[in-house]
Amino acid sequence: DVLGSRGLGDVYKRQEEETHMATTAVKKKTGSMKAQHVVSRVLIYALLIVVAALMLIPFLWMLSASFKLNKDVFTFPIEWIPSNPRPQNYVDIWTKIPLLTFVKNTAFLTIIVTILQVLTSSFAAYAFAKLNFKGKNVLFLGYIATIAVPWQAYMVPQFMMMRSWHLNNTHLAIIFLQAFSAFGVFMMKQFYEGVPTELCEAARIDGLSEYGIYARIMLPLSLPAVSTLVIFTFVNTWNDFLGPLIYLTKTELKTIQIGLRMFISQYSAEYGLIMAASVVALIPVLIVFLSLQKYFVQGVASSGPVSYTHLRAHETLRHL
């Protein structure tokens, strides 16, 4: 009995030692994995910081140059903080050219085009995503195929058409040409396909028309996609250069991107004023992006944001 109890004790002791060794090995492996995870995250964040810094450098240089004299803008090494800052540049840009008129024209065109693109793209996308009609797929494919055709290919016929309608030198030409977007329809359709079809069917059973389903269900559910489209459209229209250059020749109709060229004469260019006006032109874009950043991230982070639309769909069903 004594020998047997001693043998059992040795077995238990060996098992405890093996268990302790196994536990220690697991802890070491877990610790090494955590260390590798921390190192990988540090490297990723370091890379992101470097990329962000590289992207911010041109904007910081533009901001710095906006407070310099024309002769000091391109000095090297770069003087990031001007020793003799010239805030007068931000006063001169409003007197040297009719910048306020250009800002008003740009804001008017951008707001109108953005509203029209959101309405037309979301409305057409609803039809393509949730309605059944003859030739739907062929029509959608033909419309989306226009994305592959560069604007330069049909720029001249388009101008001739607008001139025949006597719309050159009017803001209506820019509005008509940019009120529709194949990219916007494609993006909104992809989002709408993530909305449960049962939600639309339940609304139809309750007597809601297609217009009511679009306005009361689909649009409220598609805030991330709408916000993304608003940002893209606003930025593209605000920064558009070639369109206004072709269609708008009167000074009182020009946009801010065309107006900046007025600081460039035949023999010289006032780069300090150009940079100051560029900073002013950048402010509305920043305001729009920061205001819609929350929904923009939701729309981009989830490709075909099904989870978000499902959550909003359940909330909508509760209120119906």
C-alpha positions as CSV (number, residue, x, y, z in Angstrom):
1,D,0.0,0.0,0.0
2,V,2.8,2.4,0.9
3,L,4.6,1.7,-2.4
4,G,1.3,2.0,-4.3
5,S,0.5,5.4,-2.7
6,R,4.1,6.6,-3.4
7,G,3.7,5.5,-7.1
8,L,0.4,7.4,-7.3
9,G,2.0,10.4,-5.7
10,D,4.8,10.4,-8.3
11,V,2.2,10.1,-11.1
12,Y,0.2,13.1,-9.7
13,K,3.4,15.0,-9.3
14,R,4.5,14.4,-12.9
15,Q,1.0,15.3,-14.1
16,E,1.2,18.6,-12.2
17,E,4.6,19.3,-13.6
18,E,3.4,18.6,-17.2
19,T,0.3,20.7,-16.6
20,H,2.5,23.6,-15.3
21,M,4.9,23.3,-18.2
22,A,2.0,23.2,-20.7
23,T,0.4,26.3,-19.0
24,T,3.7,28.1,-19.1
25,A,4.2,27.3,-22.8
26,V,0.7,28.5,-23.6
27,K,1.3,31.8,-21.7
28,K,4.6,32.3,-23.5
29,K,2.9,31.7,-26.9
30,T,0.0,34.0,-26.0
31,G,2.5,36.6,-24.9
32,S,4.5,36.4,-28.1
33,M,1.3,36.6,-30.1
34,K,0.3,39.7,-28.2
35,A,3.7,41.2,-28.8
36,Q,3.5,40.5,-32.5
37,H,0.1,42.0,-32.6
38,V,1.3,45.1,-30.8
39,V,4.3,45.4,-33.1
40,S,2.2,45.0,-36.3
41,R,-0.3,47.6,-35.1
42,V,2.5,50.0,-34.3
43,L,4.0,49.5,-37.8
44,I,0.6,50.0,-39.4
45,Y,-0.1,53.2,-37.5
46,A,3.4,54.4,-38.3
47,L,2.8,53.8,-42.0
48,L,-0.5,55.6,-41.9
49,I,1.0,58.6,-40.1
50,V,3.7,58.8,-42.8
51,V,1.2,58.6,-45.6
52,A,-1.1,61.2,-43.9
53,A,1.9,63.5,-43.5
54,L,2.8,63.1,-47.1
55,M,-0.7,64.0,-48.1
56,L,-0.9,67.0,-45.8
57,I,2.5,68.5,-46.8
58,P,1.1,70.2,-50.0
59,F,-1.8,71.8,-48.1
60,L,0.6,73.0,-45.4
61,W,2.8,74.5,-48.0
62,M,-0.2,76.2,-49.6
63,L,-1.2,77.6,-46.3
64,S,2.3,78.8,-45.6
65,A,2.7,80.4,-49.1
66,S,-0.6,82.2,-48.7
67,F,1.1,84.4,-46.1
68,K,4.2,85.2,-48.2
69,L,5.2,87.8,-50.7
70,N,5.3,86.6,-54.3
71,K,9.1,86.5,-54.3
72,D,9.3,84.3,-51.2
73,V,6.8,81.6,-52.2
74,F,9.4,79.4,-54.0
75,T,12.4,80.0,-51.8
76,F,14.4,76.9,-50.8
77,P,14.8,75.6,-48.2
78,I,11.1,76.1,-47.5
79,E,10.3,78.6,-44.8
80,W,7.2,76.9,-43.3
81,I,6.5,79.7,-40.8
82,P,7.1,83.0,-42.7
83,S,9.4,85.4,-40.8
84,N,7.4,88.3,-42.2
85,P,3.9,87.0,-42.7
86,R,1.6,89.0,-45.0
87,P,-2.1,88.5,-44.0
88,Q,-2.9,91.3,-46.4
89,N,-3.0,88.6,-49.1
90,Y,-6.4,87.6,-47.7
91,V,-7.6,91.1,-48.1
92,D,-6.2,91.7,-51.6
93,I,-7.9,88.6,-53.1
94,W,-11.3,90.3,-52.6
95,T,-10.3,93.5,-54.3
96,K,-8.0,92.4,-57.1
97,I,-10.7,90.2,-58.6
98,P,-14.4,89.9,-58.0
99,L,-13.8,86.8,-55.8
100,L,-17.1,87.2,-53.9
101,T,-19.0,86.9,-57.2
102,F,-17.1,83.8,-58.2
103,V,-17.8,82.2,-54.8
104,K,-21.5,82.9,-55.1
105,N,-21.6,81.5,-58.6
106,T,-19.7,78.4,-57.5
107,A,-21.9,77.9,-54.5
108,F,-25.1,78.3,-56.5
109,L,-24.0,75.8,-59.2
110,T,-22.6,73.3,-56.6
111,I,-25.8,73.3,-54.4
112,I,-28.2,73.0,-57.4
113,V,-26.1,70.2,-59.1
114,T,-25.7,68.3,-55.8
115,I,-29.4,68.4,-55.0
116,L,-30.4,67.3,-58.6
117,Q,-27.8,64.5,-58.7
118,V,-29.0,63.1,-55.4
119,L,-32.6,63.2,-56.5
120,T,-32.1,61.8,-60.0
121,S,-29.6,59.1,-58.9
122,S,-31.5,57.9,-55.9
123,F,-34.8,57.9,-57.8
124,A,-33.4,56.0,-60.8
125,A,-31.5,53.6,-58.5
126,Y,-34.8,52.7,-56.7
127,A,-36.4,51.8,-60.0
128,F,-33.5,49.7,-61.1
129,A,-33.1,48.0,-57.7
130,K,-36.7,47.4,-56.5
131,L,-39.0,47.6,-59.6
132,N,-39.5,45.0,-62.3
133,F,-40.1,46.3,-65.9
134,K,-39.2,45.2,-69.4
135,G,-35.7,45.8,-70.5
136,K,-34.5,46.9,-67.0
137,N,-31.1,45.1,-67.1
138,V,-30.3,46.2,-70.7
139,L,-31.2,49.8,-69.9
140,F,-29.1,49.8,-66.7
141,L,-26.1,48.2,-68.5
142,G,-26.3,50.8,-71.3
143,Y,-26.6,53.6,-68.8
144,I,-23.7,52.4,-66.7
145,A,-21.6,51.8,-69.8
146,T,-21.4,55.6,-70.3
147,I,-19.0,55.7,-67.3
148,A,-16.4,54.1,-69.5
149,V,-16.7,56.9,-72.1
150,P,-14.4,59.8,-71.3
151,W,-16.0,63.2,-71.3
152,Q,-13.5,64.5,-73.8
153,A,-14.9,62.1,-76.4
154,Y,-18.3,63.8,-76.5
155,M,-17.3,67.3,-75.2
156,V,-17.5,69.0,-78.6
157,P,-20.9,67.6,-79.7
158,Q,-22.2,68.4,-76.2
159,F,-21.1,72.0,-76.6
160,M,-22.6,72.3,-80.1
161,M,-25.9,71.0,-78.7
162,M,-25.9,73.5,-75.8
163,R,-25.0,76.3,-78.2
164,S,-27.9,75.4,-80.5
165,W,-30.2,75.7,-77.5
166,H,-28.6,79.1,-76.8
167,L,-27.5,77.9,-73.4
168,N,-23.8,78.8,-73.7
169,N,-22.7,81.5,-71.3
170,T,-25.5,80.5,-68.9
171,H,-25.4,78.5,-65.7
172,L,-28.2,76.3,-67.0
173,A,-25.7,74.6,-69.4
174,I,-23.6,73.4,-66.4
175,I,-26.7,72.4,-64.4
176,F,-28.2,70.4,-67.3
177,L,-25.0,68.6,-68.1
178,Q,-24.2,67.6,-64.5
179,A,-27.7,66.9,-63.1
180,F,-27.4,63.2,-63.9
181,S,-24.7,60.8,-62.9
182,A,-24.3,57.2,-64.0
183,F,-21.9,56.6,-61.1
184,G,-24.4,58.0,-58.7
185,V,-27.1,55.6,-60.0
186,F,-24.7,52.7,-59.8
187,M,-23.7,53.4,-56.2
188,M,-27.2,54.1,-55.0
189,K,-28.5,50.9,-56.7
190,Q,-25.8,48.8,-54.9
191,F,-26.9,50.3,-51.6
192,Y,-30.6,49.8,-52.3
193,E,-30.1,46.1,-53.1
194,G,-29.0,45.7,-49.4
195,V,-32.4,46.8,-48.2
196,P,-34.8,43.8,-47.6
197,T,-37.3,43.5,-50.5
198,E,-39.8,42.4,-47.8
199,L,-39.8,45.9,-46.4
200,C,-41.1,47.3,-49.8
201,E,-43.6,44.6,-50.2
202,A,-45.0,45.2,-46.7
203,A,-45.3,48.9,-47.5
204,R,-47.2,48.1,-50.7
205,I,-49.6,45.9,-48.8
206,D,-50.2,48.7,-46.4
207,G,-51.2,50.9,-49.4
208,L,-48.0,53.0,-49.8
209,S,-47.3,54.1,-53.3
210,E,-43.9,53.7,-55.0
211,Y,-43.2,57.3,-54.5
212,G,-44.1,57.0,-50.8
213,I,-41.8,53.9,-50.5
214,Y,-39.0,55.9,-52.1
215,A,-39.5,59.0,-50.0
216,R,-40.5,57.5,-46.6
217,I,-38.4,54.3,-46.5
218,M,-35.6,54.1,-49.1
219,L,-34.2,57.6,-48.7
220,P,-34.1,57.5,-44.8
221,L,-32.4,54.2,-45.0
222,S,-29.7,55.3,-47.4
223,L,-28.1,58.1,-45.5
224,P,-24.6,56.7,-45.8
225,A,-24.9,56.3,-49.6
226,V,-26.6,59.7,-50.0
227,S,-23.8,61.4,-47.9
228,T,-21.1,59.7,-50.0
229,L,-22.8,60.9,-53.2
230,V,-23.2,64.4,-51.8
231,I,-19.5,64.6,-50.9
232,F,-18.4,63.3,-54.3
233,T,-20.7,65.5,-56.2
234,F,-20.0,68.6,-54.1
235,V,-16.2,68.2,-54.5
236,N,-16.3,67.5,-58.2
237,T,-18.7,70.4,-59.0
238,W,-16.9,72.9,-56.7
239,N,-13.5,72.0,-58.3
240,D,-14.7,71.7,-61.9
241,F,-12.5,73.7,-64.2
242,L,-13.0,72.5,-67.7
243,G,-16.8,72.7,-67.8
244,P,-17.0,76.4,-66.7
245,L,-14.0,77.2,-68.9
246,I,-15.9,76.0,-72.0
247,Y,-19.3,77.3,-71.3
248,L,-18.8,80.5,-69.2
249,T,-16.9,83.4,-70.7
250,K,-18.5,86.3,-69.0
251,T,-16.8,87.5,-65.9
252,E,-20.0,87.8,-63.9
253,L,-20.8,84.1,-64.6
254,K,-17.4,82.5,-63.8
255,T,-16.7,80.2,-61.0
256,I,-13.9,80.4,-58.4
257,Q,-11.6,77.9,-60.2
258,I,-11.7,80.0,-63.4
259,G,-11.4,83.2,-61.4
260,L,-8.1,82.0,-59.9
261,R,-6.6,82.3,-63.4
262,M,-7.1,86.1,-63.2
263,F,-4.1,86.3,-60.9
264,I,-1.9,85.0,-63.7
265,S,-1.0,87.7,-66.3
266,Q,1.0,87.3,-69.5
267,Y,4.3,88.0,-67.9
268,S,3.9,87.2,-64.2
269,A,1.7,85.4,-61.6
270,E,0.8,86.5,-58.1
271,Y,1.4,83.1,-56.4
272,G,0.8,84.5,-52.8
273,L,-2.7,85.6,-53.8
274,I,-3.3,82.4,-55.7
275,M,-2.5,80.4,-52.6
276,A,-4.7,82.6,-50.4
277,A,-7.6,82.3,-52.7
278,S,-7.0,78.5,-52.9
279,V,-7.2,78.3,-49.1
280,V,-10.6,80.2,-49.2
281,A,-11.8,77.8,-51.9
282,L,-10.9,74.8,-49.9
283,I,-12.9,75.8,-46.8
284,P,-16.4,74.9,-48.0
285,V,-15.1,71.4,-49.1
286,L,-13.7,70.8,-45.7
287,I,-16.9,71.9,-44.0
288,V,-19.1,69.6,-46.1
289,F,-16.7,66.6,-45.6
290,L,-16.4,67.0,-41.9
291,S,-20.2,67.5,-41.6
292,L,-20.9,64.2,-43.4
293,Q,-17.9,62.3,-42.3
294,K,-19.8,60.0,-40.0
295,Y,-22.1,58.7,-42.7
296,F,-19.4,58.8,-45.4
297,V,-17.3,56.3,-43.3
298,Q,-20.3,54.1,-42.8
299,G,-20.9,54.0,-46.5
300,V,-17.3,53.3,-47.5
301,A,-16.3,51.0,-44.7
302,S,-19.1,48.5,-45.5
303,S,-19.2,47.7,-49.2
304,G,-22.9,47.2,-49.9
305,P,-23.7,48.2,-46.3
306,V,-26.2,45.4,-45.5
307,S,-25.8,45.5,-41.8
308,Y,-26.6,49.2,-41.5
309,T,-29.6,49.0,-43.8
310,H,-30.9,45.9,-42.0
311,L,-30.7,47.8,-38.7
312,R,-32.5,50.8,-40.1
313,A,-35.0,48.5,-41.8
314,H,-36.0,47.0,-38.4
315,E,-36.3,50.5,-36.9
316,T,-38.5,51.6,-39.8
317,L,-40.7,48.5,-39.5
318,R,-41.2,49.3,-35.8
319,H,-42.5,52.7,-36.7
320,L,-44.8,51.6,-39.5
